[in-house]
Amino acid sequence: KELVFNHVVDMILVGSMGLPGGGRTFITERLKRHYHLIGYTDLKERSISGIFNTIADYFFKAFEEEVQGLVPKMVDGIIDVFQKIGDTLLPTPAKSHYTFNLRDIWKVFLGICGLSRQKGNSSMMAIRCWVHEINRVFGDRLVDSKDRAWLEEQEREKLQECFGVDPDEVLKSDRLVFGRFMDVGADVQHYVEISDMERMKQVIEAYLDEYNSTAVHRMPLVMFLDACEHSLTRLSSFICDYECYQIEVAKGYGMNEFKEDVKTCLMKCGIEDKVQVFLFCDTQIISEEMVEAINNVLNSGDVPNLYKVEDLDAIASACRTVCQQQGLQPTKANIFAAYLSRVQKNVHVVLAFSPVGDAFRTRLRMFPSLANCCTIDWFAEWPAEALYSVAEQEILGGGVQLPNMEGVLNGFKFVHQNVESESRKFFEVLKRKVYVTPTSFLELLGSFKSILAEKRKEVGLLQHRYQVGLDKISRAEDQVSELQEDLVAMKPVLEQTSKEVAEMMVVIEADKKDAAVTQEAVAKEESEALTKKEITQTIKDDAQRDLDEAIPALDEAVRCLSKLKAEHVREVKAMTNPPSGVKLTMEAVCIMFSIKPVRKNDPNKLGAKIDDYWESAQKELLQDPKKLLDSLMHYDKENIADS
């Protein structure tokens, strides 16, 4: 493929960038030679004053004249404090985030400009708000009490020098807090001073209860004043009706998944025009590319190469009307600019980083937007009130009851504060840092609860065993007592029973002798019965053999009987002197049907009588041949009478 050299004509490129370093790319001399470089020096104090005077004048023009007259004093005072902070509170390895720029002054006035005209329209309220915003922007960044005391000294000096008021009058309360959340349920919230700290705690606890009633994951928070002022990102998002978005790092989670999560959050801000709070912890950092992406979001609201074609189509569809409403041509550039404007307006990035080790310092150096574009809130050591409140919540909330609860809670507080003090001494002597954090205090409470529960369980088991033993002993005593009473009551009965038993033994001995005689007779009868049984068995066996032999003959007789016909019977009937076999057969039939014979004289023996069954058969059986055959066929041969 032929490469064609392209000429760019009638185009002027104007660029703006900071000096190389701190996450900014180094530009080669080959590129810079095409540009006319102009170095932009820091703004003079007069220019800074003019910028912020204009901003503050515009905001306070609706306030009372006495408040409007404070604007130049506010501007001069904050500029002076800013310059002294920049000259005095210099960054060190332990305080690498001590970097300040004009954005910090802008943040102070951004807070002041939120003051409610309806409820904060007084000079003292405006001055106290000025001090409060300095504490929030600069004071919350300071790491130790020495620096915080120095800042308070500067504030007192400027209050007297610029405003001409008594610093003790302005700083009369221990805590100076402004907020926009005290009117629970109101449609319009006013940014005013909160003087009643107890009521503030109650309001925040009410918001917490409301959050826990709807949230999937409850927040077991303890409301002490330092927590109300400095932490509670999720609860703050809930109070402001913002959606808190946090990534969930799981197995296989990488940079691609992180970019998708960031894109989802940004598109909700830009396309749906919803306010999002993106909460990101240093424990979730898998790659430093994540921090670079966050740095880009803080700086411009965009991450390079984040959106696909379909994402850009969705952005164009949502933001085209925005451009038209602003009177701009809906070009791709204008549409994306409108989208970024929405993102920058709606996204709030909250970073939770630990200062332990070199990682925090390195990230601040590599990604300057972490300091420049963020309001840093350095979590100081928990005060005594916080330690006591947390200990009380953890111990009592876990259902633990102790006889001297107040002493135990003060003991936890004393131990933690002493360890903090000793860790500072350890650092001063050996220059080795031992970090004693709120997590350490929570782990102490957790260890106490687990050990207490374990020991109580052991004591409970021993107590249960002892109680079971005592119960058994008590029951045994009761049973022994009952047995003794029963024994006393049964003694006469036992004596009578013994006498009766003796008499019964005499009777038994006599019966035993009789039983022996009876046993001999029974044995003899048993022997005779066995003999008879053997004889009977022999007879039974013989009868069975005869039966076995007779059954075939019986079957043959039945078969022959089935062949007989009425004509055969008539032939027999017609015989006057039948053969002896016929007579014998008819005799047997007469006996079967219980027909008695006729008594006749015996021809062979004078004076003797014989039974003649033939004549009886002729009269009663052979008269009806068919009936005779039916009677023989249906004869009950299983029940033949003995006679």
MONORWO-V436349 format. One line per field, one symbol per residue. ss: DSSP state (H for helix, E for strand, - for the rest). phi: phi as a letter, one per 30 degrees, with the letter a starting at -180 (. if undefined). psi: psi as a letter, one per 20 degrees, with the letter a starting at -180 (. if undefined). A space follows every 10 residues. Layout:
ss: ???
phi: ???
psi: ???
//
This chain:
ss: ---------- ---------- E--E----HH HH-------- ----HHHHHH HHHHHHHHHH ----HHHH-- HHHHHHHHHH HHHHHHHH-- --HHH----- -HHHHHHHHH HH--E----- --HHHHHHHH HHHHHHH-HH H---HHHHHH HHHHHHHHHH HHH---HHHH -------EE- ---------- EEE---HHHH HHHHHHHHHH HHHH------ ----HHHHHH --HHHHHHH- --EEEE---- ----HHHHHH HHHHHHHHHH -----EEEEE EHHH---HHH HHHHHHHHHH --------HH HHHHHHHHHH HHHHH----- -HHHHHHHHH HHHHHHEEEE EE------HH HHHHHH--HH HH-------- ---HHHHHHH HHHHHHH--- ----HHHHHH HHHHHHHHHH HHHHHHHHHH -------HHH HHHHHHHHHH HHHHHHHHHH HHHHHHHHHH HHHHHHHHHH HHHHHHHHHH HHHHHHHHHH HHHHHHHHHH HHHHHHHHHH HHHHHHHHHH HHHHHHHHHH HHHHHHHHHH HHHHHHHHHH HHH--HHHHH HHHH-----H HHHHHHHHHH HH-----EEE E-------EE EEHHHHHHHH ----HHHHHH HHH------- ---
phi: .dccdcccbh bcccbbadde jijcddcddd ddddccdbdc ddddeddddd ddddddeddd dddddddddd eedddddddd dddddddcdd dbedbdddbb bddddddddd ddddddddcb cbddddddde dddddddcdd ddcbdddddd dddddddddd ddcicdeddd cdcdbcbcab adddiddccc dbdcccdddd dddddddddd dddcddcdcd ccccdddddb bidddddddd iccccbdbdb didbdddddd dddedddddd ddhcdbcccb cddcdcbddd ddddeddddb ibbehdccdd ddddddddcd ddddddicdd dedddddddd dddddcdbcc ccccddicdd ddddddbddd cdcccdbddd dddedddddd ddddddddid cbdcdddddd dddddddddd dddddedddc hcdcdccedd dddddddddd dddddddddd dddddddddd dddddddddd dddddddddc dddddddddd dddddddddd dddddddddd dddddddddd dddddddddd dddddddddd eddddddddd ddddbedddd ddddddbddd dddddddddd ddchcddcdb dddcbdiccb dcdddddddc cddbeddddd dddcddddbd ddd
psi: pppppppoql ppppqprrqq rkipqppqhh ghiiqopopo rqqrhhgggg ghggghgggj hirqhhghii ghggggghgg gghhghhgnq prhilijmpq ahhhghhghg ghiipphhik mqghggghhg gghghggghi iqirhghhhg ghghggghhh ggikrohhhg khqhpopqrl jhnpiqhppp orqohnhghg ggghhghggh ghihqgoqom qpnrhhhhhi blgghggggj kqppppqooa pjpahghghg ggggghhhgg gilqppoopp qhiiohqihg hgghghghgi jqppkhprgh ghghgghhig hgghhjkqpl rgghghghgh ggghhhpopo pnqpjpaigg gghhghnhhh ghjqopooor qprhgggggg ggggghhjjp pqgmgghggh gggggghhhg ghhghghhgi kppoporhhg ghhggggggg gggghhgghg gggggggggg gggghggggg gghgghgghi ghgggghggh gghhhgghgg hhghhgghhg ghhghhgghh ghhgghhggg gghhghghhh ghhghhghgh hiiqrhhghh gghiphnrrh hgghghghgg hgjlpqrppr qoiippiqqq poigghhhgh gihngghggg ghhkpniimp qh.
//
